[in-house]
Every structure is written in structure tokens, then in C-alpha cells.
Amino acid sequence: MYRQRKEAMTKCDEEMDRCRFILDKLNATPTNTDEISTLKAEIAELK
């Protein structure tokens, strides 16, 4: 169970990084990227 949860969280982190890369390429506003950072921090807390 722990291994599956860890793998799922790792996959989620990878997807968030991909999204951040795309937003950077699209010149996303700081408000959007701040929200992503907040969500990423919340995900880290769940680990």
C-alpha cells in the first residue's frame, strides 16, 4: 500500500513539473504559478 501511494505521489509531482514547464513556456502570470506552488506544497504535506 505504501509503495503504491509513493508511486502515485511521484507521478503527480512529475505531472505538476510538466504543467509548470508548459506554463513557463506560455508566460503564465505569477498568480497562476503561485497557485501551482501552493498545490505542490499541499501535495508534499500529504506524502
mmJSON file of the N, C-alpha and C atoms, coordinates in Angstrom:
{"data_MODEL":{"atom_site":{
"group_PDB":["ATOM","ATOM","ATOM","ATOM","ATOM","ATOM","ATOM","ATOM","ATOM","ATOM","ATOM","ATOM","ATOM","ATOM","ATOM","ATOM","ATOM","ATOM","ATOM","ATOM","ATOM","ATOM","ATOM","ATOM","ATOM","ATOM","ATOM","ATOM","ATOM","ATOM","ATOM","ATOM","ATOM","ATOM","ATOM","ATOM","ATOM","ATOM","ATOM","ATOM","ATOM","ATOM","ATOM","ATOM","ATOM","ATOM","ATOM","ATOM","ATOM","ATOM","ATOM","ATOM","ATOM","ATOM","ATOM","ATOM","ATOM","ATOM","ATOM","ATOM","ATOM","ATOM","ATOM","ATOM","ATOM","ATOM","ATOM","ATOM","ATOM","ATOM","ATOM","ATOM","ATOM","ATOM","ATOM","ATOM","ATOM","ATOM","ATOM","ATOM","ATOM","ATOM","ATOM","ATOM","ATOM","ATOM","ATOM","ATOM","ATOM","ATOM","ATOM","ATOM","ATOM","ATOM","ATOM","ATOM","ATOM","ATOM","ATOM","ATOM","ATOM","ATOM","ATOM","ATOM","ATOM","ATOM","ATOM","ATOM","ATOM","ATOM","ATOM","ATOM","ATOM","ATOM","ATOM","ATOM","ATOM","ATOM","ATOM","ATOM","ATOM","ATOM","ATOM","ATOM","ATOM","ATOM","ATOM","ATOM","ATOM","ATOM","ATOM","ATOM","ATOM","ATOM","ATOM","ATOM","ATOM","ATOM","ATOM","ATOM","ATOM"],
"id":[1,2,3,4,5,6,7,8,9,10,11,12,13,14,15,16,17,18,19,20,21,22,23,24,25,26,27,28,29,30,31,32,33,34,35,36,37,38,39,40,41,42,43,44,45,46,47,48,49,50,51,52,53,54,55,56,57,58,59,60,61,62,63,64,65,66,67,68,69,70,71,72,73,74,75,76,77,78,79,80,81,82,83,84,85,86,87,88,89,90,91,92,93,94,95,96,97,98,99,100,101,102,103,104,105,106,107,108,109,110,111,112,113,114,115,116,117,118,119,120,121,122,123,124,125,126,127,128,129,130,131,132,133,134,135,136,137,138,139,140,141],
"type_symbol":["N","C","C","N","C","C","N","C","C","N","C","C","N","C","C","N","C","C","N","C","C","N","C","C","N","C","C","N","C","C","N","C","C","N","C","C","N","C","C","N","C","C","N","C","C","N","C","C","N","C","C","N","C","C","N","C","C","N","C","C","N","C","C","N","C","C","N","C","C","N","C","C","N","C","C","N","C","C","N","C","C","N","C","C","N","C","C","N","C","C","N","C","C","N","C","C","N","C","C","N","C","C","N","C","C","N","C","C","N","C","C","N","C","C","N","C","C","N","C","C","N","C","C","N","C","C","N","C","C","N","C","C","N","C","C","N","C","C","N","C","C"],
"label_atom_id":["N","CA","C","N","CA","C","N","CA","C","N","CA","C","N","CA","C","N","CA","C","N","CA","C","N","CA","C","N","CA","C","N","CA","C","N","CA","C","N","CA","C","N","CA","C","N","CA","C","N","CA","C","N","CA","C","N","CA","C","N","CA","C","N","CA","C","N","CA","C","N","CA","C","N","CA","C","N","CA","C","N","CA","C","N","CA","C","N","CA","C","N","CA","C","N","CA","C","N","CA","C","N","CA","C","N","CA","C","N","CA","C","N","CA","C","N","CA","C","N","CA","C","N","CA","C","N","CA","C","N","CA","C","N","CA","C","N","CA","C","N","CA","C","N","CA","C","N","CA","C","N","CA","C","N","CA","C","N","CA","C","N","CA","C"],
"label_alt_id":[null,null,null,null,null,null,null,null,null,null,null,null,null,null,null,null,null,null,null,null,null,null,null,null,null,null,null,null,null,null,null,null,null,null,null,null,null,null,null,null,null,null,null,null,null,null,null,null,null,null,null,null,null,null,null,null,null,null,null,null,null,null,null,null,null,null,null,null,null,null,null,null,null,null,null,null,null,null,null,null,null,null,null,null,null,null,null,null,null,null,null,null,null,null,null,null,null,null,null,null,null,null,null,null,null,null,null,null,null,null,null,null,null,null,null,null,null,null,null,null,null,null,null,null,null,null,null,null,null,null,null,null,null,null,null,null,null,null,null,null,null],
"label_comp_id":["MET","MET","MET","TYR","TYR","TYR","ARG","ARG","ARG","GLN","GLN","GLN","ARG","ARG","ARG","LYS","LYS","LYS","GLU","GLU","GLU","ALA","ALA","ALA","MET","MET","MET","THR","THR","THR","LYS","LYS","LYS","CYS","CYS","CYS","ASP","ASP","ASP","GLU","GLU","GLU","GLU","GLU","GLU","MET","MET","MET","ASP","ASP","ASP","ARG","ARG","ARG","CYS","CYS","CYS","ARG","ARG","ARG","PHE","PHE","PHE","ILE","ILE","ILE","LEU","LEU","LEU","ASP","ASP","ASP","LYS","LYS","LYS","LEU","LEU","LEU","ASN","ASN","ASN","ALA","ALA","ALA","THR","THR","THR","PRO","PRO","PRO","THR","THR","THR","ASN","ASN","ASN","THR","THR","THR","ASP","ASP","ASP","GLU","GLU","GLU","ILE","ILE","ILE","SER","SER","SER","THR","THR","THR","LEU","LEU","LEU","LYS","LYS","LYS","ALA","ALA","ALA","GLU","GLU","GLU","ILE","ILE","ILE","ALA","ALA","ALA","GLU","GLU","GLU","LEU","LEU","LEU","LYS","LYS","LYS"],
"label_asym_id":["A","A","A","A","A","A","A","A","A","A","A","A","A","A","A","A","A","A","A","A","A","A","A","A","A","A","A","A","A","A","A","A","A","A","A","A","A","A","A","A","A","A","A","A","A","A","A","A","A","A","A","A","A","A","A","A","A","A","A","A","A","A","A","A","A","A","A","A","A","A","A","A","A","A","A","A","A","A","A","A","A","A","A","A","A","A","A","A","A","A","A","A","A","A","A","A","A","A","A","A","A","A","A","A","A","A","A","A","A","A","A","A","A","A","A","A","A","A","A","A","A","A","A","A","A","A","A","A","A","A","A","A","A","A","A","A","A","A","A","A","A"],
"label_entity_id":["1","1","1","1","1","1","1","1","1","1","1","1","1","1","1","1","1","1","1","1","1","1","1","1","1","1","1","1","1","1","1","1","1","1","1","1","1","1","1","1","1","1","1","1","1","1","1","1","1","1","1","1","1","1","1","1","1","1","1","1","1","1","1","1","1","1","1","1","1","1","1","1","1","1","1","1","1","1","1","1","1","1","1","1","1","1","1","1","1","1","1","1","1","1","1","1","1","1","1","1","1","1","1","1","1","1","1","1","1","1","1","1","1","1","1","1","1","1","1","1","1","1","1","1","1","1","1","1","1","1","1","1","1","1","1","1","1","1","1","1","1"],
"label_seq_id":[1,1,1,2,2,2,3,3,3,4,4,4,5,5,5,6,6,6,7,7,7,8,8,8,9,9,9,10,10,10,11,11,11,12,12,12,13,13,13,14,14,14,15,15,15,16,16,16,17,17,17,18,18,18,19,19,19,20,20,20,21,21,21,22,22,22,23,23,23,24,24,24,25,25,25,26,26,26,27,27,27,28,28,28,29,29,29,30,30,30,31,31,31,32,32,32,33,33,33,34,34,34,35,35,35,36,36,36,37,37,37,38,38,38,39,39,39,40,40,40,41,41,41,42,42,42,43,43,43,44,44,44,45,45,45,46,46,46,47,47,47],
"pdbx_PDB_ins_code":[null,null,null,null,null,null,null,null,null,null,null,null,null,null,null,null,null,null,null,null,null,null,null,null,null,null,null,null,null,null,null,null,null,null,null,null,null,null,null,null,null,null,null,null,null,null,null,null,null,null,null,null,null,null,null,null,null,null,null,null,null,null,null,null,null,null,null,null,null,null,null,null,null,null,null,null,null,null,null,null,null,null,null,null,null,null,null,null,null,null,null,null,null,null,null,null,null,null,null,null,null,null,null,null,null,null,null,null,null,null,null,null,null,null,null,null,null,null,null,null,null,null,null,null,null,null,null,null,null,null,null,null,null,null,null,null,null,null,null,null,null],
"Cartn_x":[0.83,0.0,0.876,1.893,2.769,3.483,3.942,4.666,3.765,2.519,1.586,1.31,1.165,0.911,2.109,3.304,4.521,4.668,4.382,4.46,3.438,2.252,1.217,1.632,2.221,2.651,3.808,4.709,5.816,5.284,4.322,3.716,3.034,2.353,1.685,2.709,3.822,4.88,5.434,5.622,6.124,5.135,3.862,2.842,2.808,2.963,2.988,4.195,5.335,6.526,6.307,5.656,5.357,4.425,3.427,2.495,3.212,4.097,4.853,5.706,6.326,7.133,6.279,5.098,4.201,3.772,3.424,3.025,4.168,5.377,6.536,6.686,6.492,6.584,5.487,4.331,3.218,3.256,4.32,4.458,3.271,2.999,1.874,2.099,1.014,1.104,1.554,2.163,2.604,1.461,0.264,-0.878,-1.096,-1.022,-1.21,-0.095,1.128,2.238,2.263,1.8,1.703,0.698,-0.379,-1.396,-0.835,-0.046,0.575,1.546,2.319,3.251,2.518,1.392,0.577,0.069,-0.42,-0.917,0.207,1.37,2.506,2.917,2.864,3.181,2.165,0.898,-0.147,0.08,0.491,0.774,1.949,2.963,4.125,3.727,2.786,2.319,1.621,0.951,0.223,1.157,2.376,3.337,3.664],
"Cartn_y":[-1.192,0.0,1.257,1.273,2.439,2.674,1.593,1.711,2.301,1.844,2.368,3.846,4.233,5.642,6.496,6.005,6.749,6.892,5.827,5.883,6.869,6.875,7.802,9.253,9.502,10.861,11.287,10.368,10.678,11.028,10.268,10.545,11.909,12.225,13.515,14.655,14.486,15.503,15.697,14.605,14.693,15.456,15.186,15.879,17.371,17.686,19.097,19.811,19.134,19.725,19.968,19.028,19.207,20.402,20.505,21.626,22.954,22.996,24.215,24.595,23.606,23.847,24.462,23.903,24.424,25.849,26.097,27.445,28.439,28.006,28.877,29.211,28.23,28.466,29.418,29.388,30.251,31.602,31.844,33.079,33.303,32.302,32.369,33.498,34.047,35.136,34.6,35.439,34.994,34.443,34.955,34.455,32.969,32.592,31.185,30.313,30.761,29.939,29.875,30.917,30.873,29.816,29.711,28.713,27.305,27.11,25.805,25.484,26.463,26.247,25.871,26.499,26.184,24.747,24.356,22.993,21.973,22.298,21.392,21.231,22.306,22.24,21.372,21.495,20.678,19.199,18.896,17.522,16.986,17.816,17.393,17.073,17.809,17.55,16.211,15.801,14.532,13.333,13.549,12.442,12.026],
"Cartn_z":[0.0,0.0,0.0,0.862,0.947,-0.384,-0.994,-2.265,-3.348,-3.406,-4.404,-4.183,-2.927,-2.615,-3.011,-2.695,-3.034,-4.548,-5.286,-6.75,-7.313,-6.744,-7.204,-6.942,-5.782,-5.451,-6.354,-6.661,-7.565,-8.948,-9.416,-10.722,-10.722,-9.635,-9.517,-9.562,-8.852,-8.864,-10.273,-10.995,-12.367,-13.252,-13.089,-13.874,-13.536,-12.256,-11.842,-12.454,-12.493,-13.099,-14.591,-15.259,-16.686,-16.899,-16.039,-16.138,-15.925,-14.937,-14.669,-15.884,-16.513,-17.706,-18.808,-19.022,-20.059,-19.725,-18.468,-18.073,-18.255,-17.96,-18.173,-19.653,-20.505,-21.949,-22.431,-21.767,-22.144,-21.433,-20.673,-19.903,-18.972,-18.173,-17.233,-16.232,-15.739,-14.77,-13.41,-12.589,-11.254,-10.404,-10.582,-9.812,-10.085,-11.337,-11.7,-11.133,-11.249,-10.78,-9.255,-8.583,-7.118,-6.689,-7.416,-7.102,-7.277,-8.316,-8.549,-7.423,-7.002,-5.899,-4.622,-4.384,-3.208,-3.281,-4.437,-4.611,-4.457,-4.985,-4.868,-3.401,-2.625,-1.204,-0.458,-0.838,-0.207,-0.514,-1.734,-2.11,-1.303,-1.129,-0.346,1.091,1.644,3.01,3.096,2.029,2.041,1.994,1.556,1.486,2.848],
"occupancy":[1.0,1.0,1.0,1.0,1.0,1.0,1.0,1.0,1.0,1.0,1.0,1.0,1.0,1.0,1.0,1.0,1.0,1.0,1.0,1.0,1.0,1.0,1.0,1.0,1.0,1.0,1.0,1.0,1.0,1.0,1.0,1.0,1.0,1.0,1.0,1.0,1.0,1.0,1.0,1.0,1.0,1.0,1.0,1.0,1.0,1.0,1.0,1.0,1.0,1.0,1.0,1.0,1.0,1.0,1.0,1.0,1.0,1.0,1.0,1.0,1.0,1.0,1.0,1.0,1.0,1.0,1.0,1.0,1.0,1.0,1.0,1.0,1.0,1.0,1.0,1.0,1.0,1.0,1.0,1.0,1.0,1.0,1.0,1.0,1.0,1.0,1.0,1.0,1.0,1.0,1.0,1.0,1.0,1.0,1.0,1.0,1.0,1.0,1.0,1.0,1.0,1.0,1.0,1.0,1.0,1.0,1.0,1.0,1.0,1.0,1.0,1.0,1.0,1.0,1.0,1.0,1.0,1.0,1.0,1.0,1.0,1.0,1.0,1.0,1.0,1.0,1.0,1.0,1.0,1.0,1.0,1.0,1.0,1.0,1.0,1.0,1.0,1.0,1.0,1.0,1.0],
"B_iso_or_equiv":[0.0,0.0,0.0,0.0,0.0,0.0,0.0,0.0,0.0,0.0,0.0,0.0,0.0,0.0,0.0,0.0,0.0,0.0,0.0,0.0,0.0,0.0,0.0,0.0,0.0,0.0,0.0,0.0,0.0,0.0,0.0,0.0,0.0,0.0,0.0,0.0,0.0,0.0,0.0,0.0,0.0,0.0,0.0,0.0,0.0,0.0,0.0,0.0,0.0,0.0,0.0,0.0,0.0,0.0,0.0,0.0,0.0,0.0,0.0,0.0,0.0,0.0,0.0,0.0,0.0,0.0,0.0,0.0,0.0,0.0,0.0,0.0,0.0,0.0,0.0,0.0,0.0,0.0,0.0,0.0,0.0,0.0,0.0,0.0,0.0,0.0,0.0,0.0,0.0,0.0,0.0,0.0,0.0,0.0,0.0,0.0,0.0,0.0,0.0,0.0,0.0,0.0,0.0,0.0,0.0,0.0,0.0,0.0,0.0,0.0,0.0,0.0,0.0,0.0,0.0,0.0,0.0,0.0,0.0,0.0,0.0,0.0,0.0,0.0,0.0,0.0,0.0,0.0,0.0,0.0,0.0,0.0,0.0,0.0,0.0,0.0,0.0,0.0,0.0,0.0,0.0],
"pdbx_formal_charge":[null,null,null,null,null,null,null,null,null,null,null,null,null,null,null,null,null,null,null,null,null,null,null,null,null,null,null,null,null,null,null,null,null,null,null,null,null,null,null,null,null,null,null,null,null,null,null,null,null,null,null,null,null,null,null,null,null,null,null,null,null,null,null,null,null,null,null,null,null,null,null,null,null,null,null,null,null,null,null,null,null,null,null,null,null,null,null,null,null,null,null,null,null,null,null,null,null,null,null,null,null,null,null,null,null,null,null,null,null,null,null,null,null,null,null,null,null,null,null,null,null,null,null,null,null,null,null,null,null,null,null,null,null,null,null,null,null,null,null,null,null],
"auth_seq_id":[1,1,1,2,2,2,3,3,3,4,4,4,5,5,5,6,6,6,7,7,7,8,8,8,9,9,9,10,10,10,11,11,11,12,12,12,13,13,13,14,14,14,15,15,15,16,16,16,17,17,17,18,18,18,19,19,19,20,20,20,21,21,21,22,22,22,23,23,23,24,24,24,25,25,25,26,26,26,27,27,27,28,28,28,29,29,29,30,30,30,31,31,31,32,32,32,33,33,33,34,34,34,35,35,35,36,36,36,37,37,37,38,38,38,39,39,39,40,40,40,41,41,41,42,42,42,43,43,43,44,44,44,45,45,45,46,46,46,47,47,47],
"auth_comp_id":["MET","MET","MET","TYR","TYR","TYR","ARG","ARG","ARG","GLN","GLN","GLN","ARG","ARG","ARG","LYS","LYS","LYS","GLU","GLU","GLU","ALA","ALA","ALA","MET","MET","MET","THR","THR","THR","LYS","LYS","LYS","CYS","CYS","CYS","ASP","ASP","ASP","GLU","GLU","GLU","GLU","GLU","GLU","MET","MET","MET","ASP","ASP","ASP","ARG","ARG","ARG","CYS","CYS","CYS","ARG","ARG","ARG","PHE","PHE","PHE","ILE","ILE","ILE","LEU","LEU","LEU","ASP","ASP","ASP","LYS","LYS","LYS","LEU","LEU","LEU","ASN","ASN","ASN","ALA","ALA","ALA","THR","THR","THR","PRO","PRO","PRO","THR","THR","THR","ASN","ASN","ASN","THR","THR","THR","ASP","ASP","ASP","GLU","GLU","GLU","ILE","ILE","ILE","SER","SER","SER","THR","THR","THR","LEU","LEU","LEU","LYS","LYS","LYS","ALA","ALA","ALA","GLU","GLU","GLU","ILE","ILE","ILE","ALA","ALA","ALA","GLU","GLU","GLU","LEU","LEU","LEU","LYS","LYS","LYS"],
"auth_asym_id":["A","A","A","A","A","A","A","A","A","A","A","A","A","A","A","A","A","A","A","A","A","A","A","A","A","A","A","A","A","A","A","A","A","A","A","A","A","A","A","A","A","A","A","A","A","A","A","A","A","A","A","A","A","A","A","A","A","A","A","A","A","A","A","A","A","A","A","A","A","A","A","A","A","A","A","A","A","A","A","A","A","A","A","A","A","A","A","A","A","A","A","A","A","A","A","A","A","A","A","A","A","A","A","A","A","A","A","A","A","A","A","A","A","A","A","A","A","A","A","A","A","A","A","A","A","A","A","A","A","A","A","A","A","A","A","A","A","A","A","A","A"],
"auth_atom_id":["N","CA","C","N","CA","C","N","CA","C","N","CA","C","N","CA","C","N","CA","C","N","CA","C","N","CA","C","N","CA","C","N","CA","C","N","CA","C","N","CA","C","N","CA","C","N","CA","C","N","CA","C","N","CA","C","N","CA","C","N","CA","C","N","CA","C","N","CA","C","N","CA","C","N","CA","C","N","CA","C","N","CA","C","N","CA","C","N","CA","C","N","CA","C","N","CA","C","N","CA","C","N","CA","C","N","CA","C","N","CA","C","N","CA","C","N","CA","C","N","CA","C","N","CA","C","N","CA","C","N","CA","C","N","CA","C","N","CA","C","N","CA","C","N","CA","C","N","CA","C","N","CA","C","N","CA","C","N","CA","C","N","CA","C"],
"pdbx_PDB_model_num":[1,1,1,1,1,1,1,1,1,1,1,1,1,1,1,1,1,1,1,1,1,1,1,1,1,1,1,1,1,1,1,1,1,1,1,1,1,1,1,1,1,1,1,1,1,1,1,1,1,1,1,1,1,1,1,1,1,1,1,1,1,1,1,1,1,1,1,1,1,1,1,1,1,1,1,1,1,1,1,1,1,1,1,1,1,1,1,1,1,1,1,1,1,1,1,1,1,1,1,1,1,1,1,1,1,1,1,1,1,1,1,1,1,1,1,1,1,1,1,1,1,1,1,1,1,1,1,1,1,1,1,1,1,1,1,1,1,1,1,1,1]
}}}
